[in-house]
Amino acid sequence: MQTAAKKPLDFDYATLPWLDKILREIDRYVASVETDPAAQHKLRGQLLFFMHNGYVVLERAIEPELIDAYLADVYDLFDQRCLSVMISAGYNQYSTIRDFKDKDYYRHGLRIIDFHNSSIAAKKLSLHRNLARFLGHIFREAPVVMQSLTFMKSTQQEIHQDHAYVIAETPSHLAASWIALEDIDPKSGPLMYYAGSHANPMFDWGDGMFRTANSTKNENQFAEWIHQRSKERGLPLQHHTPRKGDVLIWHGTLGHGGALATDPSLTRKSYVTHYSTMSGFTHDYRDKNMKPFAYEYNGGFVYRHPQHPEDEDFYKRGAKF
Ligand SMILES: O=C(O)CCC(=O)C(=O)O
């Protein structure tokens, strides 16, 4: 018996306009990781939004209980001051928490550096399943934590792009997450960013696209460049006023900073993680000669502190989540 030849149910791929080819690629990928059509549609929208705007917001991505456990670890650290955790109280001012003299943890711009090494709750924030999954989608590779920063108040930091400072072996493998540890008040100096600025022309520091000891340009010129290029392109400067547990993931070249706090008494508790990939960041920035020991959480990785293994996972509240 002769069977009718099956008619194709899609256009000839070779004839597709280029944008349709990219969409087919995204749809093929989405179908390979999600089976539910509604989940496929949602992920397609998130990936396209991220591609166009250089960021995406995952609302209510983190359970408030995990955030409370993390904040309890932070308050213990402030009280106990017993670890080698680094604090930066301003540009080029670094000390361990033990040696931090004025003990004012609520000044604008103050940051706790890499507390994820000492806090299991922080590791679980950085590599929460909802974050590790989305990062895995944008990289199509396992994400790895490069660095984390904890802020109690606004950074009031000028607009910048992270790729100039947070440099992996493969510098384009860079993204960050910004977790709201409380509801963010518009007067507290929110995170701000130019949506779409990840596609701006690159700034030349005089010696290329990275800030180095030989750069002849400074931070103000970098910020001015991002403001000007973004304005020319008609990009909106947006202020992020999320609720506790919302997460914003940004592309490594998105122009962003911390707005001035119009009410300086307000806190703006937030937790930032910078990520690369396992192929793009094979050595910890704190010891580039040592092969790092990696912990796995939800398909993402985080390196043990190369100099202070004795402090690792000192705060264990996060273990139960
Ligand atoms: O939270 C902020 O105000 C900005 C943080 C930031 O720029 C960063 O961590 O790269």
Ligand as a Chemical Component Dictionary entry (heavy atoms), coordinates in Angstrom:
data_LIG
# 
_chem_comp.id                   LIG 
_chem_comp.type                 NON-POLYMER 
_chem_comp.pdbx_formal_charge   0 
_chem_comp.three_letter_code    LIG 
# 
loop_
_chem_comp_atom.comp_id 
_chem_comp_atom.atom_id 
_chem_comp_atom.alt_atom_id 
_chem_comp_atom.type_symbol 
_chem_comp_atom.charge 
_chem_comp_atom.model_Cartn_x 
_chem_comp_atom.model_Cartn_y 
_chem_comp_atom.model_Cartn_z 
_chem_comp_atom.pdbx_ordinal 
LIG O1 O1 O 0 23.675 47.720 44.924 1  
LIG C1 C1 C 0 24.197 48.669 44.355 2  
LIG O2 O2 O 0 23.927 49.831 44.628 3  
LIG C2 C2 C 0 25.207 48.426 43.276 4  
LIG C3 C3 C 0 25.959 47.144 43.435 5  
LIG C4 C4 C 0 26.956 46.970 42.361 6  
LIG O3 O3 O 0 27.152 47.833 41.574 7  
LIG C5 C5 C 0 27.712 45.754 42.200 8  
LIG O4 O4 O 0 27.758 44.945 43.134 9  
LIG O5 O5 O 0 28.298 45.546 41.107 10 
# 
loop_
_chem_comp_bond.comp_id 
_chem_comp_bond.atom_id_1 
_chem_comp_bond.atom_id_2 
_chem_comp_bond.value_order 
_chem_comp_bond.pdbx_ordinal 
LIG O1 C1 DOUB 1 
LIG C1 O2 SING 2 
LIG C1 C2 SING 3 
LIG C2 C3 SING 4 
LIG C3 C4 SING 5 
LIG C4 O3 DOUB 6 
LIG C4 C5 SING 7 
LIG C5 O4 DOUB 8 
LIG C5 O5 SING 9 
# 
